[in-house]
């Protein structure tokens, strides 16, 4: 790879890792004519580009970028990998996103939502910390980060709703599914808020 690539080596690895699984996921989605997931991969690429062009301004840590990339990987695995035999599914598509880990209580989808929007909350913290030039988490700032993570989660539900308008054979689910997604987003964002509040400032540095 050319040394003219604008990212420092540690960040290049995150980008290359993310690009690799997106290419693989796109290939299998096209092979299966899974247009719903092609749509989501397009959204994932847009998010990745936004992160790529804003990570320095927001002073996002290398570790957080890896966590965000893993979120994307969990997303594509959830939509393409088959569900585990013996576990019940919701709907007609036998993929991890449809699989109940604890029937009627916990789905793979819920875990990805909680993890992902917990990371979104952490992005809000690192961005606000940089913008406001603060080092210690304050209650109001932490609450704002949690609300920011939940707001991004609500935006995700809007994106899913848009997908249902254009793609007939979708796996989004109904009103109850949306409600549980929002609850999962809340739990993930709140957990991230508690971690932000509880970790000592030196462990929250952007060099992490």
C-alpha positions as CSV (number, residue, x, y, z in Angstrom):
1,X,0.0,0.0,0.0
2,X,1.2,3.5,-0.8
3,X,2.8,5.5,2.0
4,X,0.7,8.4,0.8
5,X,-2.4,6.9,2.4
6,X,-3.5,9.7,4.9
7,X,-4.2,7.5,7.9
8,X,-1.5,6.5,10.3
9,X,-0.8,2.7,10.4
10,X,-2.9,1.8,13.5
11,X,-6.0,3.4,11.9
12,X,-5.3,1.9,8.5
13,X,-5.7,-1.6,10.1
14,X,-9.2,-0.7,11.3
15,X,-10.2,0.6,7.8
16,X,-8.7,-2.4,6.0
17,X,-10.4,-4.8,8.4
18,X,-13.8,-3.0,7.9
19,X,-13.4,-2.8,4.2
20,X,-12.6,-6.5,4.0
21,X,-15.7,-7.7,5.8
22,X,-17.9,-5.2,3.9
23,X,-16.6,-6.6,0.6
24,X,-17.3,-10.2,1.7
25,X,-20.7,-9.3,3.0
26,X,-21.6,-7.4,-0.2
27,X,-20.5,-10.5,-2.3
28,X,-22.8,-12.9,-0.4
29,X,-25.7,-10.4,-0.3
30,X,-25.5,-10.0,-4.0
31,X,-25.2,-13.7,-4.6
32,X,-28.4,-14.2,-2.5
33,X,-30.2,-11.2,-4.0
34,X,-30.6,-10.0,-0.4
35,X,-31.5,-6.4,-1.3
36,X,-32.5,-5.5,2.2
37,X,-29.0,-6.2,3.4
38,X,-27.4,-4.5,0.4
39,X,-29.4,-1.4,1.6
40,X,-27.9,-1.8,5.1
41,X,-24.4,-2.3,3.8
42,X,-24.8,1.0,1.9
43,X,-25.8,2.6,5.2
44,X,-22.9,1.0,6.9
45,X,-20.5,2.4,4.2
46,X,-22.0,5.9,4.7
47,X,-21.4,5.7,8.5
48,X,-17.9,4.5,7.9
49,X,-17.1,7.4,5.6
50,X,-18.5,9.8,8.2
51,X,-16.4,8.3,10.9
52,X,-13.3,8.3,8.6
53,X,-13.6,12.1,8.0
54,X,-14.5,13.1,11.5
55,X,-12.5,10.8,13.8
56,X,-9.6,13.3,14.1
57,X,-11.9,16.3,14.8
58,X,-13.8,14.3,17.4
59,X,-10.5,12.9,18.7
60,X,-11.9,9.3,18.7
61,X,-9.6,6.8,20.2
62,X,-8.1,3.9,18.2
63,X,-9.8,1.5,20.6
64,X,-13.2,3.1,20.0
65,X,-12.7,2.8,16.3
66,X,-12.1,-0.9,16.6
67,X,-15.2,-1.3,18.8
68,X,-17.2,0.5,16.1
69,X,-15.8,-1.7,13.4
70,X,-16.7,-4.8,15.5
71,X,-20.2,-3.4,15.7
72,X,-20.4,-3.4,11.9
73,X,-19.0,-6.9,11.8
74,X,-21.7,-8.1,14.3
75,X,-24.3,-6.5,12.1
76,X,-23.3,-8.2,8.8
77,X,-22.9,-11.5,10.6
78,X,-26.3,-11.1,12.1
79,X,-27.9,-10.6,8.7
80,X,-26.0,-13.2,6.7
81,X,-25.0,-16.0,9.1
82,X,-27.5,-18.8,9.6
83,X,-29.2,-19.2,13.0
84,X,-28.0,-21.9,15.3
85,X,-30.0,-25.1,15.1
86,X,-32.2,-25.7,18.1
87,X,-32.7,-22.0,18.8
88,X,-36.2,-20.6,17.9
89,X,-36.4,-17.8,15.3
90,X,-38.8,-14.9,14.8
91,X,-40.1,-14.5,11.3
92,X,-39.2,-16.6,8.2
93,X,-35.5,-15.8,7.8
94,X,-33.2,-18.3,9.5
95,X,-30.4,-15.8,10.3
96,X,-28.8,-14.8,13.6
97,X,-30.8,-11.5,13.7
98,X,-34.0,-13.6,13.9
99,X,-32.7,-16.0,16.6
100,X,-34.0,-16.0,20.1
101,X,-31.1,-16.7,22.6
102,X,-33.7,-16.7,25.5
103,X,-37.1,-17.3,23.9
104,X,-39.4,-14.3,24.4
105,X,-36.8,-12.3,26.3
106,X,-33.4,-12.0,24.5
107,X,-32.5,-12.0,20.8
108,X,-29.2,-11.7,19.0
109,X,-30.6,-8.4,17.6
110,X,-31.1,-7.0,21.1
111,X,-27.4,-7.7,22.0
112,X,-26.2,-5.9,18.8
113,X,-28.4,-2.9,19.5
114,X,-27.3,-2.6,23.1
115,X,-23.6,-3.0,22.2
116,X,-23.8,-0.7,19.2
117,X,-25.6,2.2,20.8
118,X,-23.4,1.9,23.9
119,X,-20.5,2.5,21.5
120,X,-22.5,5.4,20.0
121,X,-22.8,6.9,23.5
122,X,-19.1,6.6,23.9
123,X,-18.6,8.4,20.6
124,X,-20.8,11.2,22.0
125,X,-18.6,11.4,25.1
126,X,-15.3,11.5,23.3
127,X,-16.6,14.1,20.9
128,X,-18.1,16.3,23.6
129,X,-15.0,15.9,25.7
130,X,-12.9,17.3,22.8
131,X,-15.4,20.1,21.9
132,X,-15.8,21.3,25.5
133,X,-12.2,20.7,26.5
134,X,-13.1,18.7,29.6
135,X,-11.4,15.7,31.1
136,X,-13.7,14.6,33.9
137,X,-17.2,13.3,33.2
138,X,-19.9,15.5,34.7
139,X,-23.5,14.2,35.4
140,X,-25.1,16.6,32.9
141,X,-22.6,15.7,30.1
142,X,-22.9,12.0,30.8
143,X,-26.7,12.3,30.6
144,X,-26.4,14.2,27.3
145,X,-24.2,11.4,25.9
146,X,-26.7,8.8,26.9
147,X,-29.5,10.8,25.2
148,X,-27.3,11.2,22.2
149,X,-26.7,7.5,21.9
150,X,-30.5,6.9,22.3
151,X,-31.2,9.5,19.6
152,X,-28.8,7.8,17.2
153,X,-30.6,4.5,18.0
154,X,-33.9,6.2,17.2
155,X,-32.4,7.4,13.9
156,X,-31.5,3.7,13.2
157,X,-35.2,2.8,13.6
158,X,-36.1,5.5,11.0
159,X,-33.6,3.9,8.6
160,X,-35.1,0.5,9.2
161,X,-38.6,2.0,8.5
162,X,-37.4,3.5,5.3
163,X,-36.1,0.0,4.3
164,X,-39.6,-1.4,4.8
165,X,-41.1,1.1,2.4
166,X,-38.9,0.1,-0.5
167,X,-38.1,-3.6,0.1
168,X,-41.0,-6.0,0.3
169,X,-39.1,-9.1,1.6
170,X,-37.6,-7.5,4.7
171,X,-36.7,-8.9,8.1
172,X,-37.3,-5.7,10.1
173,X,-40.2,-6.9,12.2
174,X,-43.2,-5.1,13.6
175,X,-44.0,-2.6,16.3
176,X,-43.0,-4.9,19.2
177,X,-39.6,-5.5,17.6
178,X,-39.1,-1.7,17.3
179,X,-40.0,-1.3,20.9
180,X,-37.5,-3.9,22.0
181,X,-34.8,-2.4,19.8
182,X,-35.4,0.9,21.6
183,X,-35.2,-0.7,25.0
184,X,-32.0,-2.4,24.0
185,X,-30.6,0.9,22.8
186,X,-31.5,2.4,26.2
187,X,-29.8,-0.4,28.1
188,X,-26.7,-0.1,26.0
189,X,-26.5,3.7,26.2
190,X,-27.2,3.7,29.9
191,X,-24.5,1.1,30.5
192,X,-22.0,3.1,28.5
193,X,-23.0,6.2,30.6
194,X,-22.3,4.3,33.8
195,X,-18.9,3.2,32.5
196,X,-18.0,6.7,31.4
197,X,-19.0,8.0,34.8
198,X,-17.2,5.3,36.7
199,X,-13.8,5.1,34.9
200,X,-11.0,7.3,36.1
201,X,-10.2,10.2,33.7
202,X,-6.7,8.9,32.9
203,X,-8.3,5.8,31.3
204,X,-10.6,8.0,29.2
205,X,-7.7,9.7,27.3
206,X,-7.9,9.9,23.5
207,X,-4.7,8.0,23.2
208,X,-6.4,4.8,24.5
